[in-house]
Amino acid sequence: MVSRKPLLLGLVVSVLFGGTFVATKAGLAHFPPLLFVALRYDVAAVVLGAYVLVTRSGSELVPRTRGDVAGILATGLVALGLTNALLFVGQADATSAVGAILFSLNPILTPVFAALLLADERLSTRGAVGLAVGLVGVALVVDPDPAMFASGGLGKLLLFGGAVTGALGSVLVRRSDGTLDSTVRTAWGLPVGAALSHALSLGAGESVATVQWGLPALLALGYVGVFAGAIAYVAYFGLLDAAGATQANLVFYVVPVVSTLGGWALLGETVSPLAGVGFLVVFAGFAILGSESFSNPFSGGPGRRQTGHVDAD
């Protein structure tokens, strides 16, 4: 039986990440891209840092093993810092629709890295078919104009690079097999990601003086920093520990669906009949996948790699 906890975490991640591409595109009108990433993680680090200081004891906050340190570095440098640096810079040269569909390659790439780096995550033939069907569904939902792909080649290449590093980062975090709680590990990883992003921003010659402060800028930063930052990352890395890298990254198939429905509900955007078909195809992909598509679901928590199905909470 599938645990309710991963399902709930996946729902939270999908909803919060669903607005990321729109908020990013809006924020880039006011912030240099790498500085935008850095400020996002500054905000998220303060919020989550305060939370763990209040809710965790001192002994729970201290990294004690090589796996803890490796997990923090994989989280901050790869899964967060490098991935979002590529996303935000690439998004400046591409539409949010193109960004969403390119990042939806993440679930396709994750099993490749998992097969190379994780002995206990394997995808069956049925699982591969389900992933392929889900990707087709994402393409139908986003329904990008082919002309969108005819220009801005560098931006698309960077977005694809972000999908690659995102998949790799999630597998490296899982491989680290540390003892830290996922929330504490994320709280340590956020300032690492912020430091990397600030260094990249300075290296690119970006300046705080170029930021166009105002309500739209603050709303965009608040969303990506608090909701799609601190809260969403706690849920995402908790899902990663509970379900494994391959299953956790399936949320990137649902994100474009959430983005499209959110645009329809909140912004009055039109949902095409083709997008409606895409929703059904995405869900068909999940139905094909099924829990048996994965060789070893997890029962949760770092350091606990077990065979069999995840127990119900």
N, C-alpha and C positions, 0 to 999 in steps of 0.2 A: 504493500500500500504506500502511496506517495505521501510524504510528510506535508502537513499544511504549512509549516514554516517556510520552506523554499517557495511555495506557491505565493504566499503573502509577500515575501521579500521580492520575488520576481515582479509582482504587481506594482509594488512601491517603486522599484527601480524603473520599470517601463513607463509609468506615469511621469515620474520626475525627470528622467532622461528624455522623455518625449518632447519636452519644450526646449531642450538644450540647443538644438540647431537653429530654431527661430530666435531664441534669446541671444545666441552667439552672433547671428547675422545682424540683429538689431544693435547689439553692443559694439560691434566693430565700426559702426558709424561714429562712435565717440571715443574709442580706445585704440591705440596701437595693439596689434594682435597678441604679441608675446607679453606685453605689459598687462593686457586684459587677463591672460592666463595667470600671471603672477599675482595680480590683485585678487583674482578668484580664489586662489589657494591661501592667500593671506587671510581673507575673510573666513574661509572654511576652517583654517587651522585654529583661528581664535575661537570660533564657535565650538568646534569639536574638542579642542583642548580644554576649554572651560568645562564642558560637559563631563569629560572623563576624569578631570580633577575632582569634581563633585561626586561622581557616582562610583569611582574605583578607589581601592585602597592603594597605598604606596607600593606594596609588593607586587600588585597587578600591573603597575605602570612601567616596571623596569625590564628592559630586554636582558635575558639571561643566557641565551644560547646563540650559536652561530646561525641557526635557523631563524631566530627572531630578527637578527640584524639583516640577514639575507632577505627576509620577508619585507622588512621596512624599506630597504633599498630598492627591491623589485617594485614595491608599491609606489614609492615616491619618484624614482627616476624613470621607470619604464611605463607602468600602468597609468600613472597620473601625469608626470611632468612631460616626458617626451611625446606621449600619445596626444595630449591636449595641445602641446605646442604645434604639432603637425596639423591637428584639427583646426585650431583657430587661424593659423596662417593660411592653410589651404582654403578655409571657409571664406576668407577675404576675396578669393578669386573664383568662387563657385557659389551656386545657389544652395539654399538649405536642402532642397530636394535632392540635388546631386550628392551633397554631403551625407544625407541620410542613407541613400542607396549604396554609396561606397563603404560607409561604415557597417552596412549590413553584410559585408563580406566577412566580418569578424567571426561569425559562427562557422563559416566554411574554413577559415584559417586556423581556428583554435584546435580542432582535432589533429591537424598536421603537426603542430608543435607538441600537443599532448602525446601523440604517438612516439615522438622523438625523445621527449623529456620525462614523461610520466609512465611508469610501468603499469599503473592501475586504471588508466582511462583509455578505452578502446571503443571505436565506433563500428557498428556492424554495417553490412551492405544496406540493410533496411534504413539504418540511421543516415547513411550518406544520401539515399534517395529522398528521405524526409527533408534533409538540409537543402537539397537542390530544389525541391518543390517550394519550400519556404522562401528561398531567394527569388524564385519566379513570382511568388505572391507579393513580395516587397516591391519588385519592379512594377507590378500592376498597380499597387497602392500609390506609389510615388508618381508613377506615370510621367517620367521626365521627358521633356521635348528633346528629340535627338540633337537639335541645334545646341542644347545646353552643353553637350559633350564635344562640340566642334571647336570651342575656344577655351582659354584658361587651362591649358594642359598642365602647367606647373602646379596649380592649385589642386587639380584632381590627383596628380601624382602624390602630393603631400597628404591628401586625405586618405589615399590608399595606404601610404606609409603609416598613417595613424591607425588604420585598421590592423595592419600587421603588428605594430608595436603593442596595441591594445590586447590582441590575442596572445602575443608572446608574454606580455607582462602578467596576464592572468594565470598563465601556465607556470611562470617563474614564481609567483606568489604561492601557488599551490605546491610547487616542488620544494619550496623552502621548509615546509613542514615545521614551522616554529610553534612555540607554546603560548604566544601572546593571543589574547582575545582579539578578534578581527577589528573591533571598534578601536581598541588601543593601538593596534598596528596601523590602522588608518590615521589615527591622530598623530602618530610619529611620522608617517609617510607624507602627510600634507605639507609640513614645513620643508621637508626635503624637496618635494615637487615645487614648492614656492621658490626655494633658493635656486634650483636649476632654471626655473622660468625667468627669474630676475636676472640671472647671469646671461641667459640667452638674449633677453631684452636689451641689456646693456651692450652686449656684443653686437647687436643689430643696430645700435645707435638710437633706440627709442627713448623718449623722454616723457616724464609725467606732465611737463608743461604743455604737451600737445593734446592732453585729455580734455574733451569738451564736457565739463561737468554740468549736470542738470538732472531733472527728475528721470528722463528716459535712461540716462547712463546709470543712475543709481538703481533703478528698477532692474535693468539688465544684469548689473553686477550682483545685486542682492539675490536674484533668482539663481544665477550660475554658481554663486558662492555659498549660499545657505541651502536652498532647496535641491538644486541639481549638483551641489557640492557636498557639504557636510552630511546632510541627511541621506542623499542618494548614495554616496560612497559607503556610508556605514551599512546601508541595506545591500549594496552590491557586493562588498567584500564579505559580508556575512553570508550572502547567497553562495559566493565562491567557496567558502569553507563548508557550507552545508550540502552543496550539490555537486561540486567539482567544476573545473574550468569549462568543459565542453557544454554542460547543461546550463551553467550560469550565463554564458554568453549568448544563449538563445534569446535573451531579452532584446538583443539588437535587431531581431526580426519583428518584435512587437512595437518597438519605439516608433517606426514610421507610421504604424497604424494609429498609435496614440496621438502622434503629431497631427495627422490628417483629421482625426475626429476632434481634437482640440481646436484646430483652426476652424472647423465647421461650427462647433458649439460656441466658441468665444469670439471669433472674428468674422463669422458669417461667410467663410470660404466655402466654395462649392465642392461637394464630393461627387466625383464622376461615377457613372455606372461601372466603369472599368475598375475604379478603386474598390467599389463594393465587391466585385468579383475577386479582386486581390485579397480582401479580408478573408474571404472563404478559402482561397488557395493557401494563405498563410496558416490558417487553422487546419487545413488538410495536411500541410506539412508536419504540423505538430502531432496530428493523429497518426500519421505514418511513422513518425519517430518512435513514440511510445517509450515507456521506461526500459523495455528490453533491448532498445537500440544501443544502450550503454552497458559495457561489460561490468562495471562496478560502481553503482551509485553509492553515495556516502551517507553515513549516519550522523555526520556533522562534527565540526570542531577540528582545529589543526591537530595533526599528529594522529588522527584516527582514520585510517584507510582500510575499509572493510569491503567484503564482497556481499552481494545480495541487495535487496531492496531497502530503501530508506523507511524506517519505522515511522508510524504516525505519532504525532505529538500527543 
